[in-house]
Amino acid sequence: MPKKNQTNEKDSVYFLKLVLYVILGSIWLKFASPLALGDSFMLKGLPVGFLAGLIFAAHDHFQVDRKIEYAILTVMTVVSLFLPVGIIV
């Protein structure tokens, strides 16, 4: 069987991608006053950075790294929901 060509990624490139996902996960489009959707659901903002990060992570070449990138995006999105981070409209 022929061996698969496995490309290695430099540590600096990997670290830069992690920083990119931390920044993208913290970008929110927040509203000055929450939007009421129905009687019981209030929408404070939209995680636009999370959505952009999902698109970037889906096109990543390394499958193992995708799981880590999804985890970083999710954690940063949840943490930044409670912090004063984002663009207020």
Order of alpha helices (4+ residues) and beta strands (2+ residues): alpha-beta-beta-alpha-alpha-beta
